Amino acid sequence: SIDRTERIILDYRQNSFSVGFNAINYSNTDKNYYTWKLEGFDKEWTPPDKLNTAIYTNLEPGNYTLHVKAFLEKYGQSLNPRTINIEIVPPFWKTSSFKVISIASIILIVVLIYYIRITTLQRQKRILESKVKERTTEINEKNKIDRDDVFKEFIAHLKNITGEVKEISQADTLKDLSVKIDAYQKGDAPVYESIFNALKQVLFNWVRGV
């Protein structure tokens, strides 16, 4: 009854309800008329009626104020109006605190995903740089070994050439010298063929000059 309470709090599942009210004139209830308006829902007052119960269904969560007027006659003087505040509590997922928490959680998740992504990229970059550095070191070491091998092979060839030149220089006669050069040309070292041809040509020119 509207005369017994000033505020009603309902759960969002109790969004359908009725409120009863009675006028003071109990001696002649047939002459009691009522009109009401639910502020926050109704735009106009209801027409005067003998019905003393306001019924509402499927109201959205929120705050409402029910205003009720009673008349001794249908269009007579109204008695003191009565009001009652009605609050329908929204479900937790529609509350402001839940929305704030949800937005904060989404922002936190986005920031966390971004941080994980950046961390992963930095780790991959470090791994790639380490592999590049390791590969570069391997290539440099291989090049160093190759250069050392070439140098050693060059020194060995140089020693061979030096020995061969020394042996050729020990020839006693021109015929002996020519034989030695021919022998080296027919040997297992074709690498020196151009060297011996040049040396033979120089010797031939020297003989002709003599």
Residue pairs with C-beta under 8 A, 6 or more apart in sequence:
1 19
1 20
1 21
1 22
2 19
2 20
2 21
2 66
2 68
2 82
2 84
3 21
3 22
3 82
5 84
6 83
6 84
6 85
7 84
7 85
7 86
7 87
8 17
8 19
8 84
8 85
8 86
8 87
9 87
9 89
10 17
10 86
10 87
10 88
10 89
11 88
11 89
12 61
12 88
12 89
12 90
12 91
12 94
14 88
15 57
15 58
15 59
15 60
15 61
15 88
16 56
16 57
16 58
16 59
17 55
17 56
17 86
18 53
18 54
18 55
18 56
19 53
19 54
19 66
19 68
19 84
20 52
20 53
21 34
21 36
21 52
21 53
21 54
21 68
21 70
21 82
22 32
22 52
23 29
23 32
23 34
23 52
23 70
23 71
23 72
23 79
24 70
24 79
25 31
25 32
25 72
30 50
31 72
31 73
32 50
32 52
32 70
32 71
32 72
33 48
33 49
33 50
33 70
33 71
33 72
33 73
33 74
33 76
34 48
34 49
34 50
34 51
34 52
34 68
34 69
34 70
34 71
35 45
35 46
35 47
35 48
35 49
35 68
35 69
35 71
36 45
36 46
36 54
36 66
36 67
36 68
36 69
37 44
37 45
37 46
37 66
37 67
38 54
38 56
38 64
38 65
38 66
38 67
38 86
39 64
39 65
39 66
39 67
40 62
40 63
40 64
40 65
41 56
41 59
41 64
45 67
45 69
46 54
48 71
48 74
48 75
54 66
54 68
59 88
60 88
61 88
61 89
61 90
61 91
61 94
62 87
62 88
62 90
63 85
63 86
63 87
64 85
64 86
64 87
64 88
65 83
65 84
65 85
65 86
66 83
66 84
66 85
66 86
67 81
67 82
67 83
68 81
68 82
68 83
68 84
69 78
69 79
69 81
70 78
70 79
70 82
71 77
71 78
71 79
72 79
92 98
157 191
160 189
160 192
161 192
161 195
164 184
164 192
167 180
168 177
168 180
168 181
168 184
168 199
171 177
171 179
171 180
174 203
174 207
177 203
178 200
178 203
181 196
181 199
181 200
181 203
184 192
184 196
185 193
185 196
185 197
